Amino acid sequence: MKLELSRIRVARTRRAMAATAAAACAVLAVGVAPASAVTTRLTDVKINEVESNGDAVHGDWIELYNTGRVVNDEVDLSGVILSDSDNTHRVLIPARTFLGVGEWAAFRVDDPAVSGNFGLGAADSARLFPAGTVNLGSTTPADSYSWTAHAATTYGRNPDGTGTFQTTAAATFGDANDFGLPSIGNITGIKLNEVESNGDATNGDWAELYNTTGSAINIDGAIITDSDPAHQFVIPSSTPDLPAGGYVAFRVDDPAVAGNFGLGAADAVKLYAPNDVTLSRVVDQVTWSSHATITWGRTVAGAGSWAQTSVSTFGAVNQFSGVTAPNLTGVVVNEAESHGDDTNGDWIELKNTTGTRVNLDDAILSDNDNSHVFRIPAATPDLAAGAVAAFRVDDPALGDGQFGLGDADSARLFRADAVDLAAAPAVSRQSWSTHALQTLGLNGSGVFAATNKGTFAAANDFTSTVTPDISYVVLNEVVSTGDVTNGDWVELYNTSGVTIDIGGAIIADSTNANTYTIPARTTIAAGRTFVLRTEATAGFGLGSDDAVRLYRAGGTVGTSIPVDHFEWSQHAAGSYARQSSGLGIWTVDATPSYDAAN
């Protein structure tokens, strides 16, 4: 018997599992029996998507999803029964088929080569039964879904695993359901920017949005609520795309609008993605404990902290009175660490080139993304004439205020009264096209160039002779879907001109529990690579929403700052790799290059 399966997708920290389409049942294994907990109970397994009208590639099929919450648990689907509304129809899932938490698996049921195959009708059902069930007619299915007509595409749950069934925008055999929504990465670029909770004479209660990105975003169908999830204002489908750096405000208490609601003195506004009918993920939110005298607004468009405004600005840039903005003329970006040293992370250094002290209170540091705002603390000592001061910008303790510096990025300084970084002039700015081996800094000629050594809050160093160590070793390529030969793997690259000892260094994924310590006396030759097969050697796999972190020997995972790290939110169709081995930007490589040049 043959049964066509999807590739079972991988949730965070789970190993990659794959099944060859139409593989023989006797030898088919979509997962190796795990050391973690395995159950045959189908409580958490749900029918997630159904194709009843036969797509050109997979015919009629039923997709399952594991809604469990214990990450390391899996469900053994061996012998589990798929059926339609006819109790004589049954297709058995092959032996040694394992479904991890947050994973999808789709099964073709009308393949003529499969014993018991059946087609799904226009008015039919998809049913799931435990292995060994003899009489389907007298047994309550573990899950089921019925319909009265073929879907134009497929029927799928929204959200996956737990939501109600809806017609999808496109069939997604063995993958997350698609309802034609803007990507979460896209809608995340929209931020709440100003709120009127006490009803102004013209627009009542309203909420303002701001597009922090460099491209227009379709916000049709996005949902605005207050602290009561039953109160939902849906942005009309006729709303124009919100342009880059654009503002738009919506009255939420208009009696003529369905779902209208008023904002209270102690309340909240929350923004959700279009069609997120279950309000499963907040895109942005703000709460307050009392009405503002005028309105509540962000001190920097789309990014700053919330404060009381001086003027209500419905759909326009916020205004504030009494903002102290010391003169920063003569303060320059002096050095930048974009690759993250394992002492201070990513940081920006300023230098006072004037002959007098300068107050840096509330001045803003940013990169080339206008939504990234780091405010220099008000208690920061004045910067003396000729002195330097450095600030870590990727500290997790900063919460939403943290950001990392990229390999093609900028370091910018703004006055404290800048309210829209897209429009405000930068006091100082330095840009680069790729990471430096150490840092980039102003040299004696005023050129922003690669230094010999990073000097956090000290004079720039262009002369020292530095002995390369593990700080010259970078993450270079990652495979998280498990290639046929090597499974999941992580590649390191030595950017220096000498051999480096990496013994004792630690590689971890996004959790602090999955770690691997590189054996003592392991070395990487100059310009060469070292590859760790995480499943075969380290005992853990890499997930679809995961990360890889490299720590110096003796470091503490989760506490120490990594020497290097890379994060992703979905599997790559191949690998994630640097375009230029060692220091290039990360991109998707359709053809992984295990232990070789990218």
Stockholm file with secondary structure:
# STOCKHOLM 1.0

chainA/1-598         MKLELSRIRVARTRRAMAATAAAACAVLAVGVAPASAVTTRLTDVKINEVESNGDAVHGDWIELYNTGRVVNDEVDLSGVILSDSDNTHRVLIPARTFLGVGEWAAFRVDDPAVSGNFGLGAADSARLFPAGTVNLGSTTPADSYSWTAHAATTYGRNPDGTGTFQTTAAATFGDANDFGLPSIGNITGIKLNEVESNGDATNGDWAELYNTTGSAINIDGAIITDSDPAHQFVIPSSTPDLPAGGYVAFRVDDPAVAGNFGLGAADAVKLYAPNDVTLSRVVDQVTWSSHATITWGRTVAGAGSWAQTSVSTFGAVNQFSGVTAPNLTGVVVNEAESHGDDTNGDWIELKNTTGTRVNLDDAILSDNDNSHVFRIPAATPDLAAGAVAAFRVDDPALGDGQFGLGDADSARLFRADAVDLAAAPAVSRQSWSTHALQTLGLNGSGVFAATNKGTFAAANDFTSTVTPDISYVVLNEVVSTGDVTNGDWVELYNTSGVTIDIGGAIIADSTNANTYTIPARTTIAAGRTFVLRTEATAGFGLGSDDAVRLYRAGGTVGTSIPVDHFEWSQHAAGSYARQSSGLGIWTVDATPSYDAAN
#=GR chainA/1-598 SS CBCCBCCCCCCTTCCCCCCCTTCBTTTCCSSCCCSSCEECCCTTEEEEEEEEEEETTTEEEEEEEECCSCTTCEEECTTCEEECSCTTCCEECCTTCEEETTCEEEEESCCTTSTTCCCCCSSEEEEEECTTCCCGGGSCCSEEEEESSCCSSCEEEESTTTSEEEECSBCCTTSCCBCSCCCHHHHTTEEEEEEEEEEETTTEEEEEEEECSSSCBCCTTCEEECSSTTCEEECCTTCCCBCTTCEEEEESCCTTSTTCCCCCSSEEEEEECTTCTTCCCEEEEEEESSCCSSCEEESSTTTSCEEECSBCCTTSCCBCSSCCCCCCTTEEEEEEEEEEETTTEEEEEEEECSSSCBCCTTCEEECSCTTCCEECCTTCCCBCTTCEEEEESCCGGGGGGCCCCCSSEEEEEECTTCSCTTTSCCSEEEEESSCCSSCEEECTTSCEEECSBCCTTSCCBSSCCCCCCGGGEEEEEEEEEEETTTEEEEEEEECSSSCEECTTCEEECSSSSCEEECCTTCEECTTCEEEEEIIIIISCCCCSSEEEEEECTTCCTTTSCCSEEEEESSCCSSEEEESSTTTSCEEEESSCCTTSCC
#=GC SS_cons         CBCCBCCCCCCTTCCCCCCCTTCBTTTCCSSCCCSSCEECCCTTEEEEEEEEEEETTTEEEEEEEECCSCTTCEEECTTCEEECSCTTCCEECCTTCEEETTCEEEEESCCTTSTTCCCCCSSEEEEEECTTCCCGGGSCCSEEEEESSCCSSCEEEESTTTSEEEECSBCCTTSCCBCSCCCHHHHTTEEEEEEEEEEETTTEEEEEEEECSSSCBCCTTCEEECSSTTCEEECCTTCCCBCTTCEEEEESCCTTSTTCCCCCSSEEEEEECTTCTTCCCEEEEEEESSCCSSCEEESSTTTSCEEECSBCCTTSCCBCSSCCCCCCTTEEEEEEEEEEETTTEEEEEEEECSSSCBCCTTCEEECSCTTCCEECCTTCCCBCTTCEEEEESCCGGGGGGCCCCCSSEEEEEECTTCSCTTTSCCSEEEEESSCCSSCEEECTTSCEEECSBCCTTSCCBSSCCCCCCGGGEEEEEEEEEEETTTEEEEEEEECSSSCEECTTCEEECSSSSCEEECCTTCEECTTCEEEEEIIIIISCCCCSSEEEEEECTTCCTTTSCCSEEEEESSCCSSEEEESSTTTSCEEEESSCCTTSCC
//
